[in-house]
Amino acid sequence: MHRIIRFITGERAPLFRGGSGHVRRSMKSALVITLLQAGSISAIGAANAQESFTVEDSIELARFSDPYPRGRGEAKLNISPDGRYLAVVTTRGVIASDQLESKLLIFDLSGLAKGGKSFEPDSFQPIRSVTVSGKVRVYAGDYGSLISSVKWGSRPGAIYYLAEAEGGRRDLYRLNVDKDRSPERISDGKSGVASFGERSGRLVFASIPPYVERPGVPDTRQVNASAYDITGANMAQLIVPQQWDKIGQMNPDLYILAADGGPSLVGPISGAGMYPAKYTELLDPAISQDGRHAIVLATAPASPPEWQNYERIPGATLATGPATEEGVRPHFSWPIIYAIADLEKGTFEPLANAPITQLLGYRDLPAASWSEDGKWVVITGLYHPLKANGDHAKKDRRPCAVAIVEVANKGFSCLLESRSGLNDKPFEYVSGVRFIGKAQLEVMWSAKGAAATRLVYERKNKQWNKVPAAAALAEKAPAKLDIVLKQDFNVPPALWLKQAGKPDQFLWTPTPDVDLSKSAVAKEFVWSDSTGHQWKGTLLTPPGYERGVKYPLIVQTHSGYIPNEFFTDGAFTSGYAGRPLADAGFVVLQMHNRSETWMTDQEIPAFQAGLDAAIDKLADMGLVDAARVGLIGFSRTAHHVRSVLVRSPDRYAVAAITDGIDHSYMQELIWNNGEAPVVYGTQPYGPGLKKWMEEAPGFNLHRVKAPLMVTAITLGSVLMEWEVYASLKLQGKPVTFLYIPDGQHVLQNPLERLASQGTTFDWFRFWLQGVEDNSPDKAGQYESWRSMRSKACAANQVSQALC
């Protein structure tokens, strides 16, 4: 299906699908948003409050994509440098067409800037709109977006963005807000754009050549026309060779052009080997103020042996050796470095001879910023350069969170060591860096659950020293309105105007028709486990909750507790259906992770301690029936769920897992990613096999009593999940297997989400409430499940609470 990119002025809000499955439009006055005491947000429905929030509602809900609201209860928006315009991106799913619909919306702020004007809820509307419709293939946030990387240009009224096209290619566009013209495509429409930057009239972007499908097994030696030597190959090379080969061909070229001089290209720059695009996308080219140089991420020309001495999280690997002549490096483990491109000479060289730390498990995302005079560059998330065959002190092997590089001589100074490793306590990370003038540097240092701390450094006497934040130089910049994105557990995000000495003023929301006053109520839930560790999560109670009624409980696992985030699905979309389940009569708890225990022998015990303590507290409160508990696991926490089903089979009644790992024997043999041997402290052969047989879930599935729904996303995931499914099936236990061939790990396209989230919803209602959907197209599903239940109950294979 072809993508549609059209220019629209004054486009209205989308339709919203109601709980009955029929498309409806609420009254124009259906949503009034006001501020309550303590600054919370409340939505008051004036008419037609919907009875329940469904999976379909979640899919078709218009959400902010830029600014990305997850984890930020209040965030500043994308205002043009001159303060005249505001840009936002929204995205919704359209089930009827199985497409996403993303919109770039431009708002004129001139009326607000004059002050003294009150706005009715519908009066602040976009003056320009660009819509892109289609299926998403490139990950751009947990709820997807076909429009990404929106940036205002240095020329007044110019804005740049990437729009996803057929097959996942992203094209670079420029829109001139001041002119009544359609957006102009800058890239060639054949090669995709991984990242871009613009400054001082110079535009730089990394372009990915079109994929050319090749026969055979990629990255292996062909013996003859009928055979291949696959020694050392990954299973993915054999099962999904085209997907593997496509990644191997993603070697972006670096192009340069004048930002306002038309589409003629100057480049590509020689030597700019930037494989793989996955990492190129992490950093947009950072262009110097004079437009002569750019900092980008690039492939290391070689991976010297001394780099193996860097500290890393357990199981993380870094390839070693020289780059191959063909430019194909080992996938995902080949080192990535910061590089500097001379945009005048067309040359390209390393900025610092050290890899980025994200490859080895640290979470300081790459960022780069130039000083005003172009003499210094600040970069984040990389290691110290090491000398060959030298003694490397521990501090030099540690990852660096923030480093300063003197451009002329590549002099390297680490200002802050990283605290963003998996097991770091406290976990802290860099959330932003930038220069203030010629000799001051601002670092935003963040920690979980706390506001970012502003650190200021100043260069004096040839040293960068920390100074009080109050000593930061005043900056000359156009005065801008303070417009923010606000949301609450039970209220969708909206734009608000902050005014000194006055109440904040509501401006605009993409969901004017949504009224959840009759939906479940979400709130923070705090509890402690037997070790004294305090946990936080989001707890949803059903509409019309009655004291004394013990409701079935669904516990959704993974990194899902985000303070004050509008709660719809939970941590992710794949297999989660938090608010729809709560509206159907469940109590729902979204747990958070204890990632500091991951890759240790405490990972599962710590998870189970928190899980069981939450169940016990909710049961003691008289809120839930401890005999009717369902678990949802995704990705890494699929391993957590599988493990506790084995460890405590009578504790959990029903479960669902999606696209996850399990640290079992079959997965280790197929993928050999090295994690499980670290967790178990031994290899799965010889004397170590005994410990694997005792602890790996795959060897102990005979203990499982909970009916299990398994979901695989892509063919490779089928292999990942096959051991648990096949074993339970062989034992005649209740298990169902959902396969989504073309989905992403975090599902985003409407019908894929509907299959995953909708089937999860049906699975728990069937087992824990005895409720079936009477839709004719689901008759086969329930016939199969009823047969499972009948046999399992007769054989005493499941909890009798389900029979």
Disulfide bonds with the S-S distance in Angstrom:
Cys400-Cys414 2.27
Cys793-Cys803 2.00
